[in-house]
Amino acid sequence: MATENSQVYHERQRLQFCLVHSLNSLFQQKDAFTRAKLNTISERLALEDSNSETWTPLSVLFKPHHNVLTGNYDINVLIAALEEKGKSVVWHDHRKGASSIDVDAPEDVLMGVVINVALKRFAGIWRSRHWIALRKIDGVWYNLDSDLAAPQPFLDTYKVREFLDSTLVHGGEVLIVMNEKQS
């Protein structure tokens, strides 16, 4: 949904479909990816995986790359989904810090950033991971976290790097999403 004050597209969290929400917010398009599309990618990855585990009754719910009921897709689904759209993913080396990320790169080179953070809910009883998209739109970087009520603009690129450094310090993973170079 577009927020009242801007044209920035932002999806709110539902179950553990944060990867769906992050990708749609990253692409600034409703249904750029759907649950069905990510499930298809997940199933394809499972078939391609030569190290497939043996089937158990829990295999109906807990697939190798996602949970059928709640979503909770893994990094392999993210990378495959972005590659299908002509994007590439660069896993940022956390030892370098955010200062080495060129957040000022032109939009035809840098599409955005996707981060994965540890999440605790229900007084720490429930632990999982959460996907968050960051993207520069009309010259302004936004935190498009689906847990937020609305997209949160960053004041400047210093604040973007500060947020990314904080993410890295707390064990988050930073993935840089690049547009394919255009001829």
Order of alpha helices (4+ residues) and beta strands (2+ residues): alpha-alpha-alpha-beta-beta-beta-beta-beta-alpha-beta
